[in-house]
Amino acid sequence: QVQLVESGGGLVQPGGSLRLSCAASENIVSINVMGWYRQAPGKQRELVAVIGSDGTTNGADSVKGRFTISRDNAKNTVYLQMNRVKPEDTAVYYCGARRGLVDYWGQGTQVTISS
């Protein structure tokens, strides 16, 4: 199985920046799609951004222009650069991956935006 470990979460003031990392246990070149998702208390989990094996990216409208997803194949790591964060970005952020017919999830990392 593919193991995913998120890191980089924490407490950040509105307008600040944060970079989340997702380290995969296997070569991410073999993983078709990787992405970041988030779930706030009382809300459904939502897609934040995804990146394909070809480097194509897509993101939710609420984060476009502020968040950037990227991948470093040599490090088997996917990143989410979060800039100009807002209080509504507060959530548990999960890394997800799809390889073949199987989906994998990380344990999540808490991101809290507060003054």
C-alpha positions in Angstrom: 0.0 0.0 0.0 1.0 3.6 -0.5 1.6 5.4 2.8 1.1 9.2 2.9 2.3 11.4 5.7 1.3 15.0 5.9 3.3 17.7 7.7 3.6 21.5 7.9 0.3 22.3 9.6 0.0 24.8 12.4 -1.3 28.1 13.6 -1.0 31.0 11.2 -2.3 34.5 11.2 -4.6 35.7 8.4 -2.6 36.8 5.4 0.3 34.6 6.3 1.8 31.7 4.5 2.2 28.0 5.1 3.5 25.1 3.2 2.1 21.6 3.6 4.1 18.5 2.6 2.9 15.0 1.8 5.6 12.4 1.7 4.7 9.2 -0.1 6.2 5.8 0.6 6.5 5.0 -3.1 7.7 6.7 -6.2 5.0 9.2 -6.9 5.7 8.9 -10.6 3.7 5.6 -10.4 0.8 7.4 -8.7 -1.8 8.7 -11.2 -3.2 11.6 -9.3 -2.3 13.2 -6.0 -4.2 16.0 -4.2 -5.0 18.0 -1.2 -8.4 17.9 0.5 -9.7 19.6 3.6 -12.4 19.2 6.1 -13.6 21.8 8.5 -15.7 21.0 11.6 -19.3 20.3 10.6 -18.5 20.4 6.9 -17.9 17.9 4.2 -14.5 17.1 3.0 -13.7 19.1 -0.1 -11.1 19.1 -2.8 -8.5 21.8 -2.6 -6.2 21.0 -5.4 -5.0 18.1 -7.5 -2.0 17.3 -9.6 -1.7 14.6 -12.3 1.3 12.6 -13.2 1.8 14.9 -16.2 2.0 17.9 -14.0 -1.5 19.2 -14.8 -3.1 21.0 -11.9 -6.6 22.0 -10.9 -7.8 23.8 -7.8 -11.0 24.9 -6.1 -12.1 28.4 -7.0 -11.9 29.4 -3.3 -8.1 28.9 -3.3 -7.1 29.8 -6.8 -4.6 32.6 -6.8 -3.6 31.8 -3.2 -2.7 28.1 -3.1 -0.4 26.2 -5.4 0.0 22.5 -5.6 3.3 21.0 -6.8 5.2 17.8 -6.7 8.8 16.8 -6.4 9.2 13.4 -7.9 12.8 13.0 -6.7 11.6 13.5 -3.1 8.4 11.6 -3.5 6.6 14.6 -2.1 3.6 16.7 -2.9 3.3 20.3 -1.6 0.6 22.7 -1.0 1.9 26.3 -0.8 -0.7 28.4 1.0 -0.4 32.1 0.7 -2.7 34.9 1.9 -4.5 32.5 4.1 -8.0 33.4 5.5 -9.8 32.2 8.6 -12.1 30.1 6.4 -9.1 28.1 5.4 -9.1 26.5 8.8 -9.5 22.8 8.5 -7.8 19.5 8.6 -5.9 19.0 5.4 -5.5 15.6 3.9 -3.2 14.3 1.3 -4.8 11.8 -1.1 -3.5 9.6 -3.9 -4.9 7.4 -6.5 -2.9 4.5 -8.0 -4.8 2.3 -10.4 -8.1 1.5 -8.8 -7.1 2.2 -5.2 -7.2 5.4 -3.2 -5.0 6.2 -0.3 -5.2 8.9 2.4 -2.9 10.4 4.8 -3.7 11.0 8.5 -4.3 14.7 8.0 -2.7 17.8 9.4 -4.4 20.7 11.2 -4.3 24.2 9.8 -5.7 26.9 11.9 -5.9 30.5 10.7 -6.4 32.9 13.6 -5.3 36.3 14.9 
